[in-house]
């Protein structure tokens, strides 16, 4: 499942954290809950896909 970097633009861009979600919309939903973002600030979020994680990191 992909990882997404979550930033919010205030006076400057501020890094909030990283969430795992299947798409950008789900990443936004998780971030708004996790970081308690007020609905009026949703437009200030920057969501950037970091990478695509595989379900298993160990291959036999």
Backbone as ProteinMPNN parsed JSONL, in Angstrom:
{"seq_chain_A": "XXXXXXXXXXXXXXXXXXXXXXXXXXXXXXXXXXXXXXXXXXXXXXXXXXXXXXXXXXXX", "coords_chain_A": {"N_chain_A": [[0.847, -1.175, 0.0], [0.557, 2.253, -0.767], [2.583, 4.953, 0.581], [2.033, 8.193, 1.946], [3.035, 11.541, 2.067], [2.229, 14.082, 4.288], [1.588, 17.454, 4.375], [0.973, 20.77, 5.596], [-0.035, 23.964, 4.566], [0.749, 26.869, 6.006], [1.991, 29.774, 7.212], [4.343, 28.925, 6.192], [5.147, 25.85, 4.515], [4.387, 23.045, 6.473], [5.506, 20.056, 7.747], [3.489, 17.357, 8.557], [3.316, 14.567, 8.821], [3.438, 11.05, 7.906], [1.273, 8.91, 6.173], [-0.337, 5.75, 5.518], [-2.124, 4.683, 2.788], [-4.558, 3.686, 0.314], [-5.147, 5.472, -1.745], [-5.025, 9.009, -2.698], [-7.255, 10.416, -1.687], [-8.133, 8.811, 0.453], [-5.842, 9.005, 1.987], [-5.935, 11.716, 2.666], [-8.275, 11.707, 4.223], [-7.481, 10.051, 6.36], [-5.36, 11.561, 7.383], [-6.642, 13.949, 8.184], [-8.13, 13.064, 10.325], [-6.184, 11.862, 11.999], [-4.345, 13.986, 12.499], [-6.02, 15.906, 13.394], [-7.28, 17.963, 11.752], [-8.988, 20.871, 11.008], [-12.055, 21.162, 9.203], [-12.199, 23.516, 7.627], [-9.598, 23.907, 6.894], [-8.857, 21.985, 5.091], [-8.271, 22.517, 2.408], [-5.719, 23.476, 2.558], [-3.996, 21.39, 2.777], [-1.255, 19.455, 1.621], [-0.68, 16.69, -0.244], [1.44, 14.138, -0.935], [2.558, 11.467, -2.845], [4.742, 9.04, -1.681], [5.949, 6.433, -1.935], [5.397, 3.124, -3.264], [4.468, 0.544, -1.411], [5.216, -2.875, -0.99], [3.234, -5.765, -0.181], [4.591, -7.776, 1.11], [7.808, -7.917, 2.413], [9.681, -9.853, 2.357], [11.029, -12.267, 0.356], [10.755, -15.624, -0.588]], "CA_chain_A": [[0.0, 0.0, 0.0], [1.393, 3.454, -0.866], [2.749, 5.891, 1.69], [1.769, 9.562, 1.525], [3.56, 12.605, 2.922], [1.186, 15.068, 4.554], [2.06, 18.775, 4.782], [-0.071, 21.789, 5.605], [0.514, 25.277, 4.253], [0.355, 27.967, 6.887], [2.907, 30.801, 6.702], [5.259, 28.088, 5.415], [4.705, 24.45, 4.53], [4.771, 22.357, 7.706], [5.358, 18.607, 7.616], [2.699, 16.77, 9.632], [3.674, 13.172, 8.995], [3.275, 10.122, 6.796], [0.194, 7.939, 6.362], [-0.452, 4.69, 4.528], [-3.486, 4.649, 2.258], [-4.591, 3.173, -1.053], [-5.205, 6.577, -2.704], [-4.851, 10.329, -2.093], [-8.455, 10.775, -0.93], [-8.079, 8.07, 1.713], [-4.734, 9.596, 2.738], [-6.454, 12.968, 3.237], [-9.215, 11.365, 5.286], [-6.713, 9.562, 7.517], [-4.576, 12.667, 7.932], [-7.509, 14.903, 8.876], [-8.487, 12.453, 11.604], [-4.975, 11.65, 12.789], [-3.733, 15.263, 12.881], [-7.121, 16.776, 13.846], [-7.344, 19.117, 10.868], [-10.314, 21.474, 10.91], [-12.542, 21.098, 7.819], [-11.907, 24.749, 6.888], [-8.19, 23.877, 6.507], [-8.62, 20.876, 4.16], [-7.677, 23.053, 1.188], [-4.323, 23.818, 2.822], [-3.199, 20.172, 2.85], [-0.499, 18.987, 0.463], [-0.552, 15.243, -0.117], [2.403, 13.696, -1.933], [2.837, 10.031, -2.805], [6.163, 8.79, -1.448], [6.33, 5.188, -2.597], [4.445, 2.011, -3.318], [4.992, -0.539, -0.566], [4.727, -4.21, -1.298], [2.609, -6.376, 0.977], [5.584, -8.586, 1.796], [9.17, -7.47, 2.142], [10.542, -11.032, 2.334], [10.758, -13.216, -0.727], [11.352, -16.944, -0.355]], "C_chain_A": [[0.897, 1.245, 0.0], [1.471, 4.244, 0.436], [2.617, 7.303, 1.137], [2.331, 10.54, 2.548], [2.473, 13.656, 3.06], [1.835, 16.344, 5.075], [0.857, 19.712, 4.806], [0.612, 23.128, 5.37], [-0.103, 26.287, 5.213], [1.162, 29.154, 6.398], [3.943, 30.142, 5.802], [4.685, 26.681, 5.427], [5.253, 23.784, 5.785], [4.488, 20.872, 7.538], [4.589, 18.07, 8.821], [3.092, 15.325, 9.89], [3.447, 12.368, 7.735], [2.155, 9.151, 7.139], [0.251, 6.899, 5.253], [-1.901, 4.622, 4.097], [-3.439, 4.205, 0.805], [-4.641, 4.278, -2.109], [-5.124, 7.907, -1.951], [-6.052, 10.745, -1.25], [-8.464, 10.081, 0.433], [-6.95, 8.621, 2.592], [-5.187, 10.9, 3.4], [-7.391, 12.682, 4.393], [-8.488, 10.89, 6.538], [-5.951, 10.703, 8.183], [-5.458, 13.648, 8.707], [-7.953, 14.361, 10.226], [-7.276, 12.373, 12.524], [-4.398, 12.957, 13.334], [-4.764, 16.316, 13.281], [-7.178, 18.09, 13.065], [-8.79, 19.599, 10.782], [-10.778, 21.449, 9.453], [-12.256, 22.358, 6.995], [-10.461, 24.795, 6.393], [-7.874, 22.776, 5.501], [-7.926, 21.341, 2.877], [-6.205, 23.405, 1.334], [-3.413, 22.596, 2.878], [-2.5, 19.884, 1.522], [-0.246, 17.508, 0.688], [0.311, 14.751, -1.27], [2.676, 12.213, -1.764], [4.342, 9.83, -2.678], [6.619, 7.552, -2.189], [5.203, 4.179, -2.522], [5.061, 0.883, -2.517], [4.398, -1.855, -1.004], [4.176, -4.828, -0.023], [3.58, -7.223, 1.781], [6.969, -8.121, 1.42], [10.128, -8.635, 2.039], [10.115, -11.971, 1.222], [11.462, -14.518, -0.431], [11.902, -17.518, -1.633]], "O_chain_A": [[1.903, 1.272, 0.709], [0.565, 4.209, 1.269], [3.029, 7.583, 0.012], [2.125, 10.381, 3.751], [1.868, 14.072, 2.071], [2.541, 16.327, 6.083], [-0.144, 19.48, 4.127], [1.69, 23.395, 5.9], [-1.312, 26.516, 5.219], [1.023, 29.521, 5.231], [4.366, 30.706, 4.793], [3.833, 26.36, 6.255], [6.428, 23.935, 6.121], [3.365, 20.478, 7.224], [4.982, 18.296, 9.966], [3.191, 14.901, 11.041], [3.286, 12.916, 6.645], [2.091, 8.633, 8.254], [0.816, 7.14, 4.186], [-2.802, 4.516, 4.929], [-2.409, 4.331, 0.142], [-4.226, 4.059, -3.247], [-5.15, 7.932, -0.721], [-5.88, 11.367, -0.202], [-8.77, 10.706, 1.448], [-7.096, 8.693, 3.812], [-4.86, 11.157, 4.559], [-7.315, 13.338, 5.432], [-8.84, 11.282, 7.65], [-5.908, 10.793, 9.41], [-5.063, 14.126, 9.77], [-8.133, 15.129, 11.172], [-7.341, 12.769, 13.688], [-4.006, 13.025, 14.499], [-4.421, 17.481, 13.483], [-7.13, 19.177, 13.641], [-9.7, 18.815, 10.513], [-9.973, 21.693, 8.554], [-12.088, 22.267, 5.779], [-10.127, 25.634, 5.557], [-6.721, 22.644, 5.091], [-7.085, 20.627, 2.33], [-5.515, 23.612, 0.335], [-2.197, 22.735, 3.01], [-3.078, 20.049, 0.448], [0.338, 17.12, 1.699], [-0.039, 14.925, -2.437], [2.989, 11.755, -0.666], [5.121, 10.376, -3.46], [7.562, 7.605, -2.978], [4.208, 4.36, -1.82], [6.082, 0.326, -2.919], [3.219, -1.937, -1.347], [4.589, -4.469, 1.079], [3.42, -7.377, 2.992], [7.274, -7.949, 0.24], [11.286, -8.44, 1.67], [8.967, -12.41, 1.17], [12.636, -14.523, -0.062], [12.443, -18.624, -1.631]]}, "name": "protein", "num_of_chains": 1, "seq": "XXXXXXXXXXXXXXXXXXXXXXXXXXXXXXXXXXXXXXXXXXXXXXXXXXXXXXXXXXXX"}
